[in-house]
Amino acid sequence: MERKPYPSDLSDEQRALIQPMITAWKQDRVARSATGDPGTCDLREVVNAIFYQNRTGCQWRYLPHDLPVWPAVFYYFTLWRQDGLDQRIQELLRCQVRERARRLPVVR
């Protein structure tokens, strides 16, 4: 069942922009894992949950029930922070916003 979107959700365009990065990260993690288990979470929904938590400031345990369970979201958030993927995603989305506003993608 599809859920109603939250204002903090990724647009389809944003998802297309960051999907290659997330896919490459996941393939690398699966290759390095002892079990080779790719996991079952929809990573778009994980990103949506992280953005929701960031936007609202709610505690992880209080994520809405129609998003992935909070331990899984927090697990990916922690891994992405350690690997720097969160910063790369943020930078890519920031550049997209700046280009749309006809501003330089990099602040100098």
Residue pairs with C-beta under 8 A, 6 or more apart in sequence:
3 66
6 48
6 52
6 64
7 55
8 48
8 51
8 52
8 54
8 55
8 56
9 48
9 51
9 52
10 18
10 44
10 47
10 48
10 51
14 93
14 96
15 44
15 47
17 92
17 93
17 96
18 47
18 89
18 92
18 93
19 44
21 85
21 88
21 89
21 92
22 43
22 47
22 85
22 89
25 80
25 83
25 85
26 38
26 39
26 43
29 79
30 36
30 37
30 38
41 68
41 72
41 76
42 68
43 76
45 67
45 68
46 68
46 72
46 73
46 76
47 89
48 67
49 63
49 67
49 68
49 70
49 73
50 73
50 76
50 77
50 86
52 58
52 63
52 64
52 67
53 60
53 63
53 73
60 70
60 73
60 74
61 70
62 70
63 69
63 70
63 73
67 73
77 86
79 85
80 86
80 89
95 105
95 106
98 104
98 105
99 105
